[in-house]
């Protein structure tokens, strides 16, 4: 069994090493990820610049490959240049911070890498963890997060996927780990409407010219059957089944046009 592991936080992020640690007893792992932080890049693909691949020594002493590009670039090079056969599973993460809500599917680099893999029929898991300020520690300039519970849940889910594959009609699983889990079960949920309300802050540089920061204010309430509610209100690890085919109701469109 072979597993491809990637992310959007970069090849040296602690989450990707946690992902490797979680499943290395189940299959041979290939860690291939962007060299730099790529959060918010979505499913972007580099078309007009050359890409380079560089070898990295991870903190556990193993080797990983860093790609000078996006998460989608990393997965594409992994599947069509680096690996000699299609992996049995692909895992994107463990991302530092939630990836919940409908908007995250198009903006998240974690989901971008997962979607690229899933389009080739590879059983895929995107996994992210809520991180609070108390969880973050800095070690030699790097952010270190405790992913112990996430590793446990990922190992459990990977065993199921390797044994059964994904259910028919599901292309990938979007998994989110709460900061303070109530138990070690999974809760199957819908995507919430949004994770953030966009906020644009305008500032002036020393020459008086405007520049802008795009941020967001997190939602405080979510629909009761959504990922946001289960994570924030119940402390549950969530799974949302994702289909890449975003085709809407064709019958209603025909009726609308008539």
C-alpha positions in Angstrom: 0.0 0.0 0.0 1.2 3.5 -0.9 0.1 6.9 0.4 0.7 10.3 -1.0 0.8 13.1 1.6 0.6 16.8 0.8 -0.7 20.0 2.3 -0.9 23.8 1.9 1.2 24.7 4.9 4.5 23.7 3.4 6.9 20.8 3.4 8.4 21.8 6.8 5.0 22.2 8.6 4.5 20.2 11.7 1.1 19.0 10.5 2.4 17.1 7.5 4.9 15.2 9.7 2.0 14.4 12.0 0.1 13.1 9.0 3.0 10.9 8.0 3.3 9.6 11.6 -0.4 8.8 11.8 -0.4 6.4 8.8 3.2 5.1 8.3 2.3 1.9 10.1 -0.4 1.3 7.5 1.4 2.0 4.2 4.5 3.4 2.5 4.4 7.2 2.6 5.5 9.7 0.0 5.6 13.3 1.4 5.4 15.8 -1.5 4.2 19.3 -0.8 4.8 23.0 -1.6 8.0 24.5 -0.3 6.2 27.5 1.2 2.9 28.4 2.9 0.1 28.3 0.4 -3.0 28.9 2.5 -5.9 30.4 0.5 -4.4 29.4 -2.9 -7.3 27.0 -3.6 -7.0 24.8 -6.7 -4.5 27.0 -8.5 -2.1 25.4 -11.0 1.1 27.0 -12.2 1.1 27.2 -16.0 3.5 30.0 -17.0 6.5 29.4 -14.7 8.9 26.5 -14.4 8.6 24.2 -11.3 11.5 22.8 -9.3 11.6 19.9 -6.9 14.0 20.0 -3.9 14.7 17.3 -1.3 14.1 18.1 2.3 15.1 16.3 5.5 12.0 16.2 7.8 12.3 16.5 11.5 12.0 12.8 12.0 15.0 12.3 9.7 13.0 11.0 6.7 13.0 12.6 3.3 10.3 14.7 1.7 10.1 16.6 -1.6 9.3 20.3 -1.7 7.8 21.8 -4.9 8.2 25.4 -5.9 4.5 25.9 -6.5 1.0 25.3 -5.3 -0.5 22.3 -3.5 -2.1 21.3 -6.9 1.3 21.5 -8.5 2.8 19.3 -5.8 0.1 16.6 -6.3 0.3 16.8 -10.1 4.1 16.3 -10.1 3.8 13.5 -7.5 1.3 11.6 -9.6 2.8 12.1 -13.0 6.5 12.5 -12.4 7.7 11.2 -9.0 5.6 8.2 -8.1 5.8 5.1 -10.4 2.2 4.1 -9.7 -1.0 5.6 -8.5 -1.2 5.7 -4.6 -3.8 3.7 -2.8 -4.8 6.8 -0.8 -4.0 10.5 -0.7 -4.1 12.6 2.4 -3.9 16.4 2.5 -3.0 17.9 5.9 -3.0 18.0 8.8 -3.9 21.6 8.2 -3.4 24.1 11.1 -6.9 25.5 11.4 -10.3 24.5 10.3 -11.5 24.0 6.8 -15.2 24.2 7.1 -18.1 25.6 5.1 -19.0 25.9 1.5 -16.6 28.8 0.7 -13.6 26.8 2.0 -13.9 24.2 -0.8 -12.7 26.8 -3.4 -10.3 28.8 -1.4 -8.5 26.2 0.8 -5.2 24.9 -0.5 -5.7 21.8 1.6 -8.9 21.1 -0.3 -7.2 22.1 -3.6 -4.6 19.4 -3.2 -7.3 16.9 -2.2 -9.5 17.7 -5.1 -6.7 17.3 -7.6 -6.0 13.8 -6.2 -9.7 12.9 -6.1 -10.2 13.8 -9.8 -8.0 10.9 -10.7 -10.1 8.4 -8.7 -7.7 8.2 -5.7 -9.5 7.8 -2.3 -8.7 11.1 -0.6 -8.9 12.6 2.8 -8.5 16.3 3.6 -7.9 16.8 7.3 -7.6 19.9 9.4 -7.5 20.8 13.1 -8.8 23.7 15.1 -6.0 25.5 16.7 -6.3 27.9 19.6 -3.6 30.3 20.9 -2.9 27.9 23.8 -2.2 25.1 21.3 0.5 27.0 19.5 4.1 26.8 20.6 7.2 28.1 18.8 10.3 25.9 18.6 13.4 27.2 16.8 11.2 29.7 14.9 8.7 27.1 13.8 5.1 26.7 14.9 4.6 23.4 16.8 1.0 22.1 17.4 -0.1 19.0 19.4 -1.7 16.8 16.7 -1.9 13.6 18.9 -5.7 13.3 18.8 -5.8 14.1 15.1 -3.2 11.4 14.4 -5.3 8.9 16.2 -8.5 9.8 14.3 -6.6 9.9 11.0 -5.2 6.4 11.6 -8.6 5.1 12.4 -10.2 6.6 9.3 -7.3 5.6 7.0 -7.7 1.9 8.0 -11.3 2.1 6.9 -10.6 3.7 3.6 -7.7 1.3 2.7 -10.0 -1.6 3.5 -13.2 -0.4 1.9 -12.4 2.4 -0.4 -14.8 5.3 -0.4 -18.6 4.8 -0.8 -20.0 5.1 -4.3 -20.6 8.7 -5.3 -18.2 10.2 -2.8 -14.9 11.6 -4.1 -13.2 12.7 -0.9 -13.7 13.2 2.8 -13.3 16.6 4.5 -12.4 15.9 8.1 -12.1 18.5 10.9 -10.7 17.9 14.4 -11.9 20.1 17.3 -9.4 21.6 19.8 -11.2 20.0 22.7 -12.8 16.7 21.4 -15.7 15.3 23.4 -15.0 11.7 22.3 -13.2 9.7 19.6 -16.2 9.2 17.3 -16.9 10.8 13.9 -20.0 12.9 13.2 -21.2 13.1 9.5 -22.3 16.6 8.8 -23.2 19.1 6.1 -21.0 22.1 5.1 -22.0 25.3 6.9 -22.8 28.3 4.8 -19.7 30.2 5.6 -16.8 30.1 8.0 -16.0 33.9 7.9 -17.6 37.1 7.0 -15.1 38.9 4.7 -13.5 42.0 6.0 -11.4 44.5 4.0 -9.2 46.9 5.9 -7.8 49.9 4.0 -4.5 51.5 5.1 -2.2 54.1 3.8 1.5 53.6 3.1 4.1 56.3 4.1 3.6 58.0 0.7 -0.2 58.2 1.3 -1.1 55.5 -1.2 -3.8 53.0 -0.2 -3.3 49.3 0.3 -5.6 46.6 1.6 -5.7 43.6 3.9 -8.4 41.0 3.3 -9.4 39.2 6.4 -12.6 37.8 8.0 -14.7 37.7 11.1 -15.6 34.2 12.2 -19.2 33.2 12.5 -20.5 32.6 16.0 -23.5 30.5 15.1 -24.0 27.7 12.6 -26.9 25.5 11.3 -27.5 22.6 13.7 -26.5 19.8 11.2 -23.4 21.6 9.9 -19.7 21.0 10.5 -19.3 24.4 12.3 -22.0 23.5 14.8 -20.7 20.0 15.5 -17.1 21.3 16.0 -17.9 24.4 18.1 -20.9 23.3 20.0 -20.4 19.5 20.4 -16.7 19.0 20.2 -17.1 16.4 17.6 -14.7 15.3 14.9 -16.6 15.9 11.7 -16.6 14.2 8.3 -18.3 15.8 5.3 -18.5 13.7 2.1 -17.6 15.7 -1.0 -18.5 15.3 -4.6 -16.4 17.1 -7.2 -19.2 17.2 -9.7 -20.8 20.5 -9.0 -23.5 20.2 -11.7 -26.7 21.7 -10.4 -30.3 20.7 -11.1 -30.5 20.5 -14.9 -34.3 19.9 -15.0 -34.9 23.2 -13.1 -32.7 25.0 -15.6 -34.6 23.6 -18.5 -37.8 24.7 -16.9 -36.4 28.2 -16.1 -35.3 28.6 -19.8 -38.7 27.6 -21.2 
